[in-house]
């Protein structure tokens, strides 16, 4: 049986990545809301710029979510073996 000391590291990475995914989710929601507020404004280009930033936040949030899921799975699958 292999000896793994990095289980806590993977779990820490999973928690941090989940935190960043939630933060990017809030950024996406805020920017999406702002872009819909300015959709009927005199300057539709500004709305499209905010919408593009909202899309970037969504993509970053999804990437962080995938990292969190992979790190949590790896941290869950590792077995802790006492090292003498």
PyMOL Python script that loads the backbone (N, CA, C, O; Angstrom):
from pymol import cmd

cmd.read_pdbstr("""\
ATOM      1  N   UNK A   1       0.842  -1.172   0.000  1.00  0.00           N
ATOM      2  CA  UNK A   1       0.000   0.000   0.000  1.00  0.00           C
ATOM      3  C   UNK A   1       0.891   1.240   0.000  1.00  0.00           C
ATOM      4  O   UNK A   1       1.877   1.306   0.733  1.00  0.00           O
ATOM      5  N   UNK A   2       0.535   2.220  -0.827  1.00  0.00           N
ATOM      6  CA  UNK A   2       1.327   3.434  -0.918  1.00  0.00           C
ATOM      7  C   UNK A   2       1.137   4.314   0.310  1.00  0.00           C
ATOM      8  O   UNK A   2       0.122   4.244   1.004  1.00  0.00           O
ATOM      9  N   UNK A   3       2.111   5.116   0.546  1.00  0.00           N
ATOM     10  CA  UNK A   3       2.027   6.078   1.641  1.00  0.00           C
ATOM     11  C   UNK A   3       1.764   7.455   1.045  1.00  0.00           C
ATOM     12  O   UNK A   3       2.519   7.924   0.193  1.00  0.00           O
ATOM     13  N   UNK A   4       0.708   8.090   1.488  1.00  0.00           N
ATOM     14  CA  UNK A   4       0.341   9.405   0.979  1.00  0.00           C
ATOM     15  C   UNK A   4       0.269  10.391   2.126  1.00  0.00           C
ATOM     16  O   UNK A   4      -0.447  10.178   3.104  1.00  0.00           O
ATOM     17  N   UNK A   5       1.004  11.446   1.998  1.00  0.00           N
ATOM     18  CA  UNK A   5       0.965  12.503   3.004  1.00  0.00           C
ATOM     19  C   UNK A   5       0.213  13.723   2.485  1.00  0.00           C
ATOM     20  O   UNK A   5      -0.011  14.669   3.240  1.00  0.00           O
ATOM     21  N   UNK A   6      -0.178  13.724   1.225  1.00  0.00           N
ATOM     22  CA  UNK A   6      -0.753  14.915   0.614  1.00  0.00           C
ATOM     23  C   UNK A   6      -2.265  14.999   0.659  1.00  0.00           C
ATOM     24  O   UNK A   6      -2.847  15.839  -0.027  1.00  0.00           O
ATOM     25  N   UNK A   7      -2.916  14.164   1.438  1.00  0.00           N
ATOM     26  CA  UNK A   7      -4.376  14.182   1.478  1.00  0.00           C
ATOM     27  C   UNK A   7      -4.900  15.532   1.955  1.00  0.00           C
ATOM     28  O   UNK A   7      -5.828  16.086   1.366  1.00  0.00           O
ATOM     29  N   UNK A   8      -4.308  16.057   3.015  1.00  0.00           N
ATOM     30  CA  UNK A   8      -4.719  17.362   3.522  1.00  0.00           C
ATOM     31  C   UNK A   8      -4.464  18.472   2.514  1.00  0.00           C
ATOM     32  O   UNK A   8      -5.237  19.427   2.433  1.00  0.00           O
ATOM     33  N   UNK A   9      -3.388  18.352   1.746  1.00  0.00           N
ATOM     34  CA  UNK A   9      -3.079  19.339   0.724  1.00  0.00           C
ATOM     35  C   UNK A   9      -4.167  19.364  -0.346  1.00  0.00           C
ATOM     36  O   UNK A   9      -4.629  20.432  -0.747  1.00  0.00           O
ATOM     37  N   UNK A  10      -4.572  18.184  -0.802  1.00  0.00           N
ATOM     38  CA  UNK A  10      -5.626  18.121  -1.811  1.00  0.00           C
ATOM     39  C   UNK A  10      -6.951  18.651  -1.266  1.00  0.00           C
ATOM     40  O   UNK A  10      -7.700  19.308  -1.988  1.00  0.00           O
ATOM     41  N   UNK A  11      -7.237  18.373  -0.021  1.00  0.00           N
ATOM     42  CA  UNK A  11      -8.473  18.873   0.574  1.00  0.00           C
ATOM     43  C   UNK A  11      -8.431  20.388   0.732  1.00  0.00           C
ATOM     44  O   UNK A  11      -9.447  21.057   0.547  1.00  0.00           O
ATOM     45  N   UNK A  12      -7.274  20.929   1.069  1.00  0.00           N
ATOM     46  CA  UNK A  12      -7.127  22.380   1.169  1.00  0.00           C
ATOM     47  C   UNK A  12      -7.297  23.038  -0.197  1.00  0.00           C
ATOM     48  O   UNK A  12      -7.958  24.068  -0.326  1.00  0.00           O
ATOM     49  N   UNK A  13      -6.697  22.436  -1.202  1.00  0.00           N
ATOM     50  CA  UNK A  13      -6.850  22.958  -2.564  1.00  0.00           C
ATOM     51  C   UNK A  13      -8.312  22.915  -2.985  1.00  0.00           C
ATOM     52  O   UNK A  13      -8.799  23.842  -3.631  1.00  0.00           O
ATOM     53  N   UNK A  14      -9.016  21.845  -2.624  1.00  0.00           N
ATOM     54  CA  UNK A  14     -10.433  21.721  -2.973  1.00  0.00           C
ATOM     55  C   UNK A  14     -11.255  22.826  -2.316  1.00  0.00           C
ATOM     56  O   UNK A  14     -12.124  23.417  -2.957  1.00  0.00           O
ATOM     57  N   UNK A  15     -10.990  23.107  -1.057  1.00  0.00           N
ATOM     58  CA  UNK A  15     -11.750  24.151  -0.350  1.00  0.00           C
ATOM     59  C   UNK A  15     -11.448  25.528  -0.943  1.00  0.00           C
ATOM     60  O   UNK A  15     -12.365  26.320  -1.162  1.00  0.00           O
ATOM     61  N   UNK A  16     -10.180  25.816  -1.204  1.00  0.00           N
ATOM     62  CA  UNK A  16      -9.826  27.115  -1.781  1.00  0.00           C
ATOM     63  C   UNK A  16     -10.403  27.286  -3.184  1.00  0.00           C
ATOM     64  O   UNK A  16     -10.905  28.357  -3.524  1.00  0.00           O
ATOM     65  N   UNK A  17     -10.333  26.240  -3.991  1.00  0.00           N
ATOM     66  CA  UNK A  17     -10.882  26.321  -5.344  1.00  0.00           C
ATOM     67  C   UNK A  17     -12.397  26.491  -5.306  1.00  0.00           C
ATOM     68  O   UNK A  17     -12.954  27.223  -6.124  1.00  0.00           O
ATOM     69  N   UNK A  18     -13.068  25.829  -4.376  1.00  0.00           N
ATOM     70  CA  UNK A  18     -14.514  26.005  -4.243  1.00  0.00           C
ATOM     71  C   UNK A  18     -14.833  27.442  -3.829  1.00  0.00           C
ATOM     72  O   UNK A  18     -15.798  28.028  -4.319  1.00  0.00           O
ATOM     73  N   UNK A  19     -14.033  28.007  -2.937  1.00  0.00           N
ATOM     74  CA  UNK A  19     -14.230  29.400  -2.524  1.00  0.00           C
ATOM     75  C   UNK A  19     -14.091  30.342  -3.720  1.00  0.00           C
ATOM     76  O   UNK A  19     -14.916  31.237  -3.906  1.00  0.00           O
ATOM     77  N   UNK A  20     -13.046  30.143  -4.533  1.00  0.00           N
ATOM     78  CA  UNK A  20     -12.846  30.997  -5.700  1.00  0.00           C
ATOM     79  C   UNK A  20     -13.956  30.802  -6.733  1.00  0.00           C
ATOM     80  O   UNK A  20     -14.343  31.753  -7.413  1.00  0.00           O
ATOM     81  N   UNK A  21     -14.471  29.574  -6.855  1.00  0.00           N
ATOM     82  CA  UNK A  21     -15.574  29.322  -7.785  1.00  0.00           C
ATOM     83  C   UNK A  21     -16.826  30.080  -7.347  1.00  0.00           C
ATOM     84  O   UNK A  21     -17.528  30.654  -8.180  1.00  0.00           O
ATOM     85  N   UNK A  22     -17.105  30.084  -6.057  1.00  0.00           N
ATOM     86  CA  UNK A  22     -18.265  30.826  -5.550  1.00  0.00           C
ATOM     87  C   UNK A  22     -18.067  32.326  -5.742  1.00  0.00           C
ATOM     88  O   UNK A  22     -19.000  33.035  -6.117  1.00  0.00           O
ATOM     89  N   UNK A  23     -16.862  32.805  -5.486  1.00  0.00           N
ATOM     90  CA  UNK A  23     -16.578  34.229  -5.673  1.00  0.00           C
ATOM     91  C   UNK A  23     -16.761  34.632  -7.136  1.00  0.00           C
ATOM     92  O   UNK A  23     -17.330  35.687  -7.415  1.00  0.00           O
ATOM     93  N   UNK A  24     -16.291  33.814  -8.065  1.00  0.00           N
ATOM     94  CA  UNK A  24     -16.483  34.117  -9.482  1.00  0.00           C
ATOM     95  C   UNK A  24     -17.952  34.002  -9.865  1.00  0.00           C
ATOM     96  O   UNK A  24     -18.414  34.709 -10.760  1.00  0.00           O
ATOM     97  N   UNK A  25     -18.684  33.127  -9.205  1.00  0.00           N
ATOM     98  CA  UNK A  25     -20.127  33.041  -9.449  1.00  0.00           C
ATOM     99  C   UNK A  25     -20.837  34.321  -9.057  1.00  0.00           C
ATOM    100  O   UNK A  25     -21.733  34.778  -9.766  1.00  0.00           O
ATOM    101  N   UNK A  26     -20.443  34.907  -7.932  1.00  0.00           N
ATOM    102  CA  UNK A  26     -21.018  36.185  -7.525  1.00  0.00           C
ATOM    103  C   UNK A  26     -20.627  37.298  -8.494  1.00  0.00           C
ATOM    104  O   UNK A  26     -21.442  38.159  -8.826  1.00  0.00           O
ATOM    105  N   UNK A  27     -19.368  37.272  -8.944  1.00  0.00           N
ATOM    106  CA  UNK A  27     -18.938  38.271  -9.932  1.00  0.00           C
ATOM    107  C   UNK A  27     -19.740  38.144 -11.211  1.00  0.00           C
ATOM    108  O   UNK A  27     -20.152  39.146 -11.795  1.00  0.00           O
ATOM    109  N   UNK A  28     -19.967  36.886 -11.656  1.00  0.00           N
ATOM    110  CA  UNK A  28     -20.740  36.668 -12.865  1.00  0.00           C
ATOM    111  C   UNK A  28     -22.162  37.192 -12.704  1.00  0.00           C
ATOM    112  O   UNK A  28     -22.676  37.869 -13.595  1.00  0.00           O
ATOM    113  N   UNK A  29     -22.800  36.886 -11.579  1.00  0.00           N
ATOM    114  CA  UNK A  29     -24.168  37.339 -11.350  1.00  0.00           C
ATOM    115  C   UNK A  29     -24.273  38.845 -11.304  1.00  0.00           C
ATOM    116  O   UNK A  29     -25.218  39.420 -11.843  1.00  0.00           O
ATOM    117  N   UNK A  30     -23.311  39.491 -10.664  1.00  0.00           N
ATOM    118  CA  UNK A  30     -23.315  40.948 -10.572  1.00  0.00           C
ATOM    119  C   UNK A  30     -23.147  41.579 -11.948  1.00  0.00           C
ATOM    120  O   UNK A  30     -23.870  42.510 -12.301  1.00  0.00           O
ATOM    121  N   UNK A  31     -22.219  41.086 -12.703  1.00  0.00           N
ATOM    122  CA  UNK A  31     -21.968  41.675 -14.028  1.00  0.00           C
ATOM    123  C   UNK A  31     -23.099  41.369 -14.997  1.00  0.00           C
ATOM    124  O   UNK A  31     -23.431  42.193 -15.850  1.00  0.00           O
ATOM    125  N   UNK A  32     -23.692  40.185 -14.869  1.00  0.00           N
ATOM    126  CA  UNK A  32     -24.834  39.860 -15.726  1.00  0.00           C
ATOM    127  C   UNK A  32     -25.986  40.824 -15.432  1.00  0.00           C
ATOM    128  O   UNK A  32     -26.635  41.321 -16.352  1.00  0.00           O
ATOM    129  N   UNK A  33     -26.233  41.083 -14.157  1.00  0.00           N
ATOM    130  CA  UNK A  33     -27.297  42.000 -13.760  1.00  0.00           C
ATOM    131  C   UNK A  33     -27.029  43.410 -14.276  1.00  0.00           C
ATOM    132  O   UNK A  33     -27.927  44.071 -14.796  1.00  0.00           O
ATOM    133  N   UNK A  34     -25.791  43.861 -14.128  1.00  0.00           N
ATOM    134  CA  UNK A  34     -25.444  45.209 -14.593  1.00  0.00           C
ATOM    135  C   UNK A  34     -25.578  45.300 -16.104  1.00  0.00           C
ATOM    136  O   UNK A  34     -26.046  46.313 -16.623  1.00  0.00           O
ATOM    137  N   UNK A  35     -25.173  44.250 -16.820  1.00  0.00           N
ATOM    138  CA  UNK A  35     -25.276  44.298 -18.283  1.00  0.00           C
ATOM    139  C   UNK A  35     -26.730  44.338 -18.730  1.00  0.00           C
ATOM    140  O   UNK A  35     -27.037  44.971 -19.740  1.00  0.00           O
ATOM    141  N   UNK A  36     -27.633  43.682 -18.008  1.00  0.00           N
ATOM    142  CA  UNK A  36     -29.048  43.759 -18.374  1.00  0.00           C
ATOM    143  C   UNK A  36     -29.633  45.127 -18.038  1.00  0.00           C
ATOM    144  O   UNK A  36     -30.566  45.575 -18.705  1.00  0.00           O
ATOM    145  N   UNK A  37     -29.102  45.797 -17.016  1.00  0.00           N
ATOM    146  CA  UNK A  37     -29.582  47.135 -16.689  1.00  0.00           C
ATOM    147  C   UNK A  37     -29.216  48.134 -17.781  1.00  0.00           C
ATOM    148  O   UNK A  37     -29.983  49.052 -18.070  1.00  0.00           O
ATOM    149  N   UNK A  38     -28.044  47.955 -18.385  1.00  0.00           N
ATOM    150  CA  UNK A  38     -27.578  48.890 -19.405  1.00  0.00           C
ATOM    151  C   UNK A  38     -27.909  48.428 -20.819  1.00  0.00           C
ATOM    152  O   UNK A  38     -27.458  49.043 -21.784  1.00  0.00           O
ATOM    153  N   UNK A  39     -28.681  47.364 -20.960  1.00  0.00           N
ATOM    154  CA  UNK A  39     -28.982  46.844 -22.293  1.00  0.00           C
ATOM    155  C   UNK A  39     -29.794  47.837 -23.121  1.00  0.00           C
ATOM    156  O   UNK A  39     -29.609  47.935 -24.334  1.00  0.00           O
ATOM    157  N   UNK A  40     -30.679  48.561 -22.475  1.00  0.00           N
ATOM    158  CA  UNK A  40     -31.511  49.521 -23.191  1.00  0.00           C
ATOM    159  C   UNK A  40     -30.975  50.950 -23.088  1.00  0.00           C
ATOM    160  O   UNK A  40     -31.679  51.905 -23.413  1.00  0.00           O
ATOM    161  N   UNK A  41     -29.750  51.090 -22.642  1.00  0.00           N
ATOM    162  CA  UNK A  41     -29.170  52.426 -22.462  1.00  0.00           C
ATOM    163  C   UNK A  41     -28.758  53.012 -23.815  1.00  0.00           C
ATOM    164  O   UNK A  41     -28.864  52.366 -24.858  1.00  0.00           O
ATOM    165  N   UNK A  42     -28.296  54.230 -23.759  1.00  0.00           N
ATOM    166  CA  UNK A  42     -27.853  54.905 -24.983  1.00  0.00           C
ATOM    167  C   UNK A  42     -26.568  54.304 -25.539  1.00  0.00           C
ATOM    168  O   UNK A  42     -26.279  54.440 -26.728  1.00  0.00           O
ATOM    169  N   UNK A  43     -25.805  53.647 -24.690  1.00  0.00           N
ATOM    170  CA  UNK A  43     -24.515  53.086 -25.103  1.00  0.00           C
ATOM    171  C   UNK A  43     -24.561  51.567 -24.994  1.00  0.00           C
ATOM    172  O   UNK A  43     -24.181  51.019 -23.959  1.00  0.00           O
ATOM    173  N   UNK A  44     -25.018  50.870 -26.036  1.00  0.00           N
ATOM    174  CA  UNK A  44     -25.104  49.409 -25.952  1.00  0.00           C
ATOM    175  C   UNK A  44     -23.738  48.719 -25.929  1.00  0.00           C
ATOM    176  O   UNK A  44     -23.644  47.556 -25.536  1.00  0.00           O
ATOM    177  N   UNK A  45     -22.681  49.421 -26.345  1.00  0.00           N
ATOM    178  CA  UNK A  45     -21.341  48.830 -26.326  1.00  0.00           C
ATOM    179  C   UNK A  45     -20.903  48.573 -24.888  1.00  0.00           C
ATOM    180  O   UNK A  45     -20.260  47.564 -24.598  1.00  0.00           O
ATOM    181  N   UNK A  46     -21.257  49.491 -23.993  1.00  0.00           N
ATOM    182  CA  UNK A  46     -20.915  49.303 -22.577  1.00  0.00           C
ATOM    183  C   UNK A  46     -21.580  48.039 -22.025  1.00  0.00           C
ATOM    184  O   UNK A  46     -20.971  47.296 -21.255  1.00  0.00           O
ATOM    185  N   UNK A  47     -22.819  47.805 -22.418  1.00  0.00           N
ATOM    186  CA  UNK A  47     -23.517  46.595 -21.984  1.00  0.00           C
ATOM    187  C   UNK A  47     -22.804  45.349 -22.495  1.00  0.00           C
ATOM    188  O   UNK A  47     -22.683  44.361 -21.771  1.00  0.00           O
ATOM    189  N   UNK A  48     -22.338  45.393 -23.727  1.00  0.00           N
ATOM    190  CA  UNK A  48     -21.638  44.236 -24.289  1.00  0.00           C
ATOM    191  C   UNK A  48     -20.288  44.017 -23.617  1.00  0.00           C
ATOM    192  O   UNK A  48     -19.862  42.874 -23.454  1.00  0.00           O
ATOM    193  N   UNK A  49     -19.611  45.086 -23.225  1.00  0.00           N
ATOM    194  CA  UNK A  49     -18.341  44.950 -22.507  1.00  0.00           C
ATOM    195  C   UNK A  49     -18.557  44.294 -21.146  1.00  0.00           C
ATOM    196  O   UNK A  49     -17.799  43.409 -20.748  1.00  0.00           O
ATOM    197  N   UNK A  50     -19.594  44.731 -20.437  1.00  0.00           N
ATOM    198  CA  UNK A  50     -19.900  44.124 -19.138  1.00  0.00           C
ATOM    199  C   UNK A  50     -20.303  42.673 -19.323  1.00  0.00           C
ATOM    200  O   UNK A  50     -19.934  41.815 -18.521  1.00  0.00           O
ATOM    201  N   UNK A  51     -21.060  42.396 -20.380  1.00  0.00           N
ATOM    202  CA  UNK A  51     -21.480  41.017 -20.648  1.00  0.00           C
ATOM    203  C   UNK A  51     -20.275  40.132 -20.955  1.00  0.00           C
ATOM    204  O   UNK A  51     -20.247  38.970 -20.549  1.00  0.00           O
ATOM    205  N   UNK A  52     -19.282  40.661 -21.662  1.00  0.00           N
ATOM    206  CA  UNK A  52     -18.065  39.898 -21.945  1.00  0.00           C
ATOM    207  C   UNK A  52     -17.301  39.614 -20.651  1.00  0.00           C
ATOM    208  O   UNK A  52     -16.762  38.521 -20.475  1.00  0.00           O
ATOM    209  N   UNK A  53     -17.254  40.595 -19.749  1.00  0.00           N
ATOM    210  CA  UNK A  53     -16.595  40.365 -18.458  1.00  0.00           C
ATOM    211  C   UNK A  53     -17.372  39.351 -17.629  1.00  0.00           C
ATOM    212  O   UNK A  53     -16.777  38.562 -16.895  1.00  0.00           O
ATOM    213  N   UNK A  54     -18.694  39.365 -17.742  1.00  0.00           N
ATOM    214  CA  UNK A  54     -19.506  38.369 -17.042  1.00  0.00           C
ATOM    215  C   UNK A  54     -19.212  36.971 -17.574  1.00  0.00           C
ATOM    216  O   UNK A  54     -19.136  36.012 -16.806  1.00  0.00           O
ATOM    217  N   UNK A  55     -19.048  36.861 -18.874  1.00  0.00           N
ATOM    218  CA  UNK A  55     -18.711  35.570 -19.474  1.00  0.00           C
ATOM    219  C   UNK A  55     -17.344  35.083 -18.994  1.00  0.00           C
ATOM    220  O   UNK A  55     -17.171  33.901 -18.698  1.00  0.00           O
ATOM    221  N   UNK A  56     -16.379  35.991 -18.918  1.00  0.00           N
ATOM    222  CA  UNK A  56     -15.050  35.620 -18.406  1.00  0.00           C
ATOM    223  C   UNK A  56     -15.138  35.121 -16.961  1.00  0.00           C
ATOM    224  O   UNK A  56     -14.498  34.132 -16.602  1.00  0.00           O
ATOM    225  N   UNK A  57     -15.928  35.806 -16.137  1.00  0.00           N
ATOM    226  CA  UNK A  57     -16.086  35.379 -14.740  1.00  0.00           C
ATOM    227  C   UNK A  57     -16.755  34.014 -14.666  1.00  0.00           C
ATOM    228  O   UNK A  57     -16.411  33.201 -13.808  1.00  0.00           O
ATOM    229  N   UNK A  58     -17.709  33.755 -15.559  1.00  0.00           N
ATOM    230  CA  UNK A  58     -18.373  32.451 -15.580  1.00  0.00           C
ATOM    231  C   UNK A  58     -17.394  31.342 -15.944  1.00  0.00           C
ATOM    232  O   UNK A  58     -17.378  30.287 -15.310  1.00  0.00           O
ATOM    233  N   UNK A  59     -16.585  31.582 -16.959  1.00  0.00           N
ATOM    234  CA  UNK A  59     -15.603  30.574 -17.376  1.00  0.00           C
ATOM    235  C   UNK A  59     -14.581  30.328 -16.272  1.00  0.00           C
ATOM    236  O   UNK A  59     -14.243  29.177 -15.994  1.00  0.00           O
ATOM    237  N   UNK A  60     -14.084  31.388 -15.637  1.00  0.00           N
ATOM    238  CA  UNK A  60     -13.127  31.214 -14.540  1.00  0.00           C
ATOM    239  C   UNK A  60     -13.762  30.452 -13.383  1.00  0.00           C
ATOM    240  O   UNK A  60     -13.120  29.588 -12.785  1.00  0.00           O
ATOM    241  N   UNK A  61     -15.009  30.760 -13.065  1.00  0.00           N
ATOM    242  CA  UNK A  61     -15.704  30.052 -11.994  1.00  0.00           C
ATOM    243  C   UNK A  61     -15.865  28.568 -12.301  1.00  0.00           C
ATOM    244  O   UNK A  61     -15.706  27.729 -11.415  1.00  0.00           O
ATOM    245  N   UNK A  62     -16.177  28.244 -13.547  1.00  0.00           N
ATOM    246  CA  UNK A  62     -16.320  26.832 -13.914  1.00  0.00           C
ATOM    247  C   UNK A  62     -14.984  26.095 -13.859  1.00  0.00           C
ATOM    248  O   UNK A  62     -14.925  24.930 -13.463  1.00  0.00           O
ATOM    249  N   UNK A  63     -13.917  26.781 -14.257  1.00  0.00           N
ATOM    250  CA  UNK A  63     -12.584  26.164 -14.166  1.00  0.00           C
ATOM    251  C   UNK A  63     -12.233  25.897 -12.705  1.00  0.00           C
ATOM    252  O   UNK A  63     -11.733  24.821 -12.375  1.00  0.00           O
ATOM    253  N   UNK A  64     -12.494  26.878 -11.819  1.00  0.00           N
ATOM    254  CA  UNK A  64     -12.226  26.673 -10.388  1.00  0.00           C
ATOM    255  C   UNK A  64     -13.074  25.540  -9.835  1.00  0.00           C
ATOM    256  O   UNK A  64     -12.615  24.779  -8.982  1.00  0.00           O
ATOM    257  N   UNK A  65     -14.316  25.422 -10.317  1.00  0.00           N
ATOM    258  CA  UNK A  65     -15.186  24.348  -9.852  1.00  0.00           C
ATOM    259  C   UNK A  65     -14.653  22.981 -10.267  1.00  0.00           C
ATOM    260  O   UNK A  65     -14.698  22.036  -9.479  1.00  0.00           O
ATOM    261  N   UNK A  66     -14.158  22.866 -11.473  1.00  0.00           N
ATOM    262  CA  UNK A  66     -13.566  21.600 -11.927  1.00  0.00           C
ATOM    263  C   UNK A  66     -12.321  21.277 -11.104  1.00  0.00           C
ATOM    264  O   UNK A  66     -12.120  20.128 -10.709  1.00  0.00           O
ATOM    265  N   UNK A  67     -11.492  22.273 -10.846  1.00  0.00           N
ATOM    266  CA  UNK A  67     -10.302  22.047 -10.016  1.00  0.00           C
ATOM    267  C   UNK A  67     -10.713  21.588  -8.623  1.00  0.00           C
ATOM    268  O   UNK A  67     -10.099  20.681  -8.062  1.00  0.00           O
ATOM    269  N   UNK A  68     -11.749  22.209  -8.059  1.00  0.00           N
ATOM    270  CA  UNK A  68     -12.215  21.822  -6.725  1.00  0.00           C
ATOM    271  C   UNK A  68     -12.728  20.391  -6.716  1.00  0.00           C
ATOM    272  O   UNK A  68     -12.448  19.640  -5.782  1.00  0.00           O
ATOM    273  N   UNK A  69     -13.471  20.007  -7.738  1.00  0.00           N
ATOM    274  CA  UNK A  69     -14.001  18.643  -7.794  1.00  0.00           C
ATOM    275  C   UNK A  69     -12.897  17.603  -7.947  1.00  0.00           C
ATOM    276  O   UNK A  69     -12.932  16.557  -7.298  1.00  0.00           O
ATOM    277  N   UNK A  70     -11.931  17.883  -8.792  1.00  0.00           N
ATOM    278  CA  UNK A  70     -10.826  16.936  -8.981  1.00  0.00           C
ATOM    279  C   UNK A  70      -9.990  16.821  -7.707  1.00  0.00           C
ATOM    280  O   UNK A  70      -9.636  15.717  -7.293  1.00  0.00           O
ATOM    281  N   UNK A  71      -9.678  17.950  -7.090  1.00  0.00           N
ATOM    282  CA  UNK A  71      -8.876  17.913  -5.855  1.00  0.00           C
ATOM    283  C   UNK A  71      -9.635  17.220  -4.726  1.00  0.00           C
ATOM    284  O   UNK A  71      -9.038  16.481  -3.943  1.00  0.00           O
ATOM    285  N   UNK A  72     -10.941  17.450  -4.635  1.00  0.00           N
ATOM    286  CA  UNK A  72     -11.726  16.783  -3.599  1.00  0.00           C
ATOM    287  C   UNK A  72     -11.777  15.277  -3.849  1.00  0.00           C
ATOM    288  O   UNK A  72     -11.687  14.487  -2.909  1.00  0.00           O
ATOM    289  N   UNK A  73     -11.921  14.878  -5.110  1.00  0.00           N
ATOM    290  CA  UNK A  73     -11.959  13.451  -5.427  1.00  0.00           C
ATOM    291  C   UNK A  73     -10.627  12.783  -5.101  1.00  0.00           C
ATOM    292  O   UNK A  73     -10.590  11.699  -4.518  1.00  0.00           O
ATOM    293  N   UNK A  74      -9.532  13.443  -5.485  1.00  0.00           N
ATOM    294  CA  UNK A  74      -8.211  12.871  -5.201  1.00  0.00           C
ATOM    295  C   UNK A  74      -7.968  12.824  -3.694  1.00  0.00           C
ATOM    296  O   UNK A  74      -7.463  11.828  -3.175  1.00  0.00           O
ATOM    297  N   UNK A  75      -8.326  13.897  -2.992  1.00  0.00           N
ATOM    298  CA  UNK A  75      -8.151  13.912  -1.541  1.00  0.00           C
ATOM    299  C   UNK A  75      -9.015  12.877  -0.837  1.00  0.00           C
ATOM    300  O   UNK A  75      -8.623  12.338   0.198  1.00  0.00           O
ATOM    301  N   UNK A  76     -10.182  12.599  -1.390  1.00  0.00           N
ATOM    302  CA  UNK A  76     -11.077  11.604  -0.794  1.00  0.00           C
ATOM    303  C   UNK A  76     -10.573  10.192  -1.051  1.00  0.00           C
ATOM    304  O   UNK A  76     -10.740   9.314  -0.205  1.00  0.00           O
ATOM    305  N   UNK A  77      -9.957   9.960  -2.214  1.00  0.00           N
ATOM    306  CA  UNK A  77      -9.506   8.624  -2.591  1.00  0.00           C
ATOM    307  C   UNK A  77      -8.177   8.218  -1.961  1.00  0.00           C
ATOM    308  O   UNK A  77      -7.889   7.027  -1.846  1.00  0.00           O
ATOM    309  N   UNK A  78      -7.372   9.182  -1.556  1.00  0.00           N
ATOM    310  CA  UNK A  78      -6.083   8.845  -0.959  1.00  0.00           C
ATOM    311  C   UNK A  78      -6.288   8.221   0.408  1.00  0.00           C
ATOM    312  O   UNK A  78      -7.158   8.646   1.168  1.00  0.00           O
ATOM    313  N   UNK A  79      -5.508   7.238   0.711  1.00  0.00           N
ATOM    314  CA  UNK A  79      -5.572   6.574   2.013  1.00  0.00           C
ATOM    315  C   UNK A  79      -4.417   7.087   2.869  1.00  0.00           C
ATOM    316  O   UNK A  79      -3.295   7.264   2.395  1.00  0.00           O
ATOM    317  N   UNK A  80      -4.723   7.317   4.132  1.00  0.00           N
ATOM    318  CA  UNK A  80      -3.698   7.790   5.044  1.00  0.00           C
ATOM    319  C   UNK A  80      -3.081   6.582   5.726  1.00  0.00           C
ATOM    320  O   UNK A  80      -3.769   5.803   6.386  1.00  0.00           O
ATOM    321  N   UNK A  81      -1.781   6.439   5.557  1.00  0.00           N
ATOM    322  CA  UNK A  81      -1.051   5.323   6.159  1.00  0.00           C
ATOM    323  C   UNK A  81      -0.015   5.928   7.087  1.00  0.00           C
ATOM    324  O   UNK A  81       0.777   6.770   6.662  1.00  0.00           O
ATOM    325  N   UNK A  82      -0.005   5.521   8.328  1.00  0.00           N
ATOM    326  CA  UNK A  82       1.009   6.051   9.251  1.00  0.00           C
ATOM    327  C   UNK A  82       2.410   5.716   8.767  1.00  0.00           C
ATOM    328  O   UNK A  82       2.690   4.588   8.360  1.00  0.00           O
ATOM    329  N   UNK A  83       3.271   6.696   8.817  1.00  0.00           N
ATOM    330  CA  UNK A  83       4.666   6.506   8.400  1.00  0.00           C
ATOM    331  C   UNK A  83       5.510   6.391   9.659  1.00  0.00           C
ATOM    332  O   UNK A  83       5.487   7.257  10.533  1.00  0.00           O
ATOM    333  N   UNK A  84       6.250   5.301   9.723  1.00  0.00           N
ATOM    334  CA  UNK A  84       7.065   5.060  10.911  1.00  0.00           C
ATOM    335  C   UNK A  84       8.344   5.847  10.888  1.00  0.00           C
ATOM    336  O   UNK A  84       9.143   5.754  11.820  1.00  0.00           O
TER     337      UNK A  84
END
""", "prot")
cmd.dss("prot")
cmd.show_as("cartoon", "prot")
cmd.util.cbc("prot")
cmd.orient("prot")
